[in-house]
Amino acid sequence: MPINDKPSNQQNPLSNRTFLAIEDPQGRRVISLDKSIYSLGRESKNSIVLRSPHVSRYHATLLKVYSPETDAHLFQVIDGDLQGNRSTNGLKVNGKKCFSKTLHDRDLIQFSEQVRAYYLVTGVEATESFVYELCEQLSGNEKSKGNIDPFETVVGNESDTESVQNSVLIRLASFPELIPSPIIEIDLNGKITYINPAALLKLENIQQMQAKHPILTGLINIVDEQRQFFVREVEVDGAVFEQTIHYIAESRLLRSYLTDITERKRAESALRESEERYALAARAANDGLWDWKIKTQEIYYSSRWKSMLGYEEGEIGNSPDEWFNRIHPEDLQRVQAELAAHVEGATPHFRSEYRMLYKNGEYNWMLSQGIIVQDETGEVYRMAGSQTDIQGRKHAEAQLMHDALHDALTSLPNRVLFMDRLEHALEMTKRRSDYMFAVLFLDLDRFKVVNDSLGHQSGDQLLIALVKRLENCIRGADTLARLGGDEFAIILEDVRSVNDAKYVADRLQKQLALPFNIQKQEIFSSVSIGIALSNNTYVSAQEVLRDADIAMYRAKAQGKACYEIFDPSMHTKAVTLLQLESDLRRATERQDLMIHYQPIVSLSSGEIAGFEALLRWHHPERGWVKPGELIPVAEDTGLILPIGYWVLREACRQLKIWQEQFATEPPLTVSVNLSGKQFKEANLLGQIQHIITETQINPKTLKLEITESVIVENAEAAAKTLSELRAMGVQIYIDDFGTGYSSLGYLHRFPLDALKIDRSFIINMCNETESAEIVQTIINLAQNLQIYIVAEGVETQQQWEQLRKIDSTGGYGQGYYFSHPLSGAEVEQLLAEEVQW
């Protein structure tokens, strides 16, 4: 195996080198010991890997040390690592068990019975084959040499190796053999007790001179003065060292650490010499230079300084007026103050940015920098510096500032700039009693439809076109800003009354009612607008914008393309809604919600066929919360999912109890509403199957009600989900049928069991011929689809009787004529009475 485990077909010449010839179960190899420290063991992370399971992970350490007695570097072998961890089997050198041993030529190191190594030092030119032949001879002789060991060898038996102090390891590891800075240790007699290789290299005659060497001169006196730490500078043969001396009292030794600071000293000297030159030099190669003689009040202007302003060499003299008369009047006083501050020592250098008059009559931005020069008495006699054209930088800074305060797409002020101007308008109301302003908050209606159908590029074009129309509807003093997405805001300055704001809102609506031509397509758009008028109760701009936002949402709730004026009751309602959301979260966590059940009655028999589960909430302060308030809040907060599954589980559990308690044929059923978010939820089928399994109900007795708007939104996906629900055995109802989208063309694609006729048609069917015809049409449609109907909102006997006449399919009725929604206990009482209509 070639040296250092690297394959080679050539013999490597080896001369004046140290080697370790290792023998282990995988053969023999030669390692050239070029480094100062090696770790040996079976772990692959070691410097030298011993390929045998009979050695420790980190078995031994080789450490290069210096011997002052022999003036040579030797290797010390140490059992274990330098953290004090010992090997398992120990270490033998020349047959003797050792804790540590200084190695000499041809020493035999045994790590285990299968692993050993020869330490070889060759002083003549040799080849790899020569080293192998030498190892063969040594293997036959099994002998070791007895050279003089300048270091103490720690030898012991198996029984006493554990008692060896770790101090030996620590001392060996602490010898800074590898540090490039000189380290010297002497005793109180001035004799060198330790010197590292770096000291021998940089201080060649120190061993001959001993205490007379400049590095060691006077060190003994430090102990006499009871000083245990000292730093000084020492010059040796033109080199300058910073010497740090420590007195080690416990061993009565003086240790010196030397740092070569020759280059640093030269640099410091050069720096001092060049300070004045540096002050006179240009700060940049393209700068104009100036040199001001303070006493004579003459200034030298370089050719570049003059040409920067558009002048030829002879067109500018050498007086300070040539400079100061060209500074912009608004900047002159500041520049003079900055010059004076530097001359008086208040600033380390002069630096000023100002506008300078060019020959063509324009002002451009300049940066002037300079430094004073003082004589030996400290008096300022000279000042010199440079002038740089920074017009480009100022333009870039202005652009960055503009970008930070404006929308990238429309170039309108963004929210940050808008709020700043709104704060300014609010301050005006405090200074002027006759000043009023209005804020209009605009939200583009159906903008998401444009993005989804035509793409974001078309959406951007629509926004740009819309901004142009908005700008035509306001005055130059007003502020139009894009707050983000499809939201805009306007500050109408100095209005006389709310009528001015209404007038602008009307103009905006009329302008936006006209179609936009985007990518050869006509797009109609509108905005919902909220208006907040300034008053003396507003403290911050945030409050004004908040109220305009609240009014905008009220406008959007009233219908598209309209506006609303904010009044305090809107804020009260918004706060109430926020509190309602918080209370609903707590009610959900505490399980304070409840379910009421409304009977569903067979039209043919008048008997109770089942119940619809309806969510109810009795608020501790507000009392019963109307479903029209409760469900939207649950939808907006995302609580509809956990609440919806809770209702489904509780209704199924209750149904199972009633089916066992009141056996009927067919068995009682329960209807549960699925929200749009539930229907789109990825784990809907899994959740329903789990609840059916958990409550052990027959899935045919569970009826899920879904509004037609939900299923036609994505008809293909809805059809797949409904089919999978039907495969479970669950029945599917379309809720509030007749009030949503025109979906008749879709109905045949969906696996349905019943249509629930909306209550608005049932209530009016006896008084309005049109409503009666609609009910009849829906019943005919259900018959054609071979499904049945459930009539909601049956409140009178007349309605009940008319439904029984026109429906022959065995449909059902539901409403206050039969019963209000009941609690569980009330339902049990009703079933026990076996009521029939």
Protein Blocks (a to p, Z undefined) as FASTA:
>chain_A
ZZhhiacfbdcddehiacdddddfkbccddddfbfbdcddjbfkbmbdcddfkbcfblbc
cdddddfklopacddddehjfeopacfkopaeehiacfbdcddehiacdfbfkbccdddd
dfbdcdfklmmmmmmmmmmnopaddddcfbdcddddfklmmmpcfklmmmmmmmcfkbmb
dcddddfkopafbdcfklmmmmmmlmmnmmmpmklgoklmmmmnopabdcddddeehiac
dddddddfknopacdddddfklmmmmmmmmmmmmmmmmmpcfbfkbccddddfklopacd
dfklmmmnopafklpccbfklmmmmpcfklmmmmmmmmmmmmnopafbdcdddddddfko
pacdddddddddddfkopafbdcdddddfklmmmmmmmmmmmmmccfklopacfklmmmm
mmmmmmmmmmpmkbccdddddddehklmmmmmnojklmmmmmmmmmmmmmmmpcfkbccd
dfbhjbccdddehifblklmmmmmmmmmmmmmpccdeehiacddddddddddddfkbfbf
klmmmmmmmmmmmmmmnoghiaddddfklmmmmmmmmmmmmmmmmmmmnopaccdddddd
dfklopafbdcdddddddfklopadfklmmmmmmmnopmmmmmmmmmmmmmmmmmmmmmm
mccdddddddddddfklmmpmklmmmmmmmmmmnopafklpccdddfklmmmmmmlmmmm
mmmmmmnopacddehihjaccfklmmmmpccfbdcddfklmmmmmmpmklmmmmmmmmmm
mmmnopacddehiabfklmmmmmmmpcnhpacddjkloccddfklmmmmmmnopaZZ
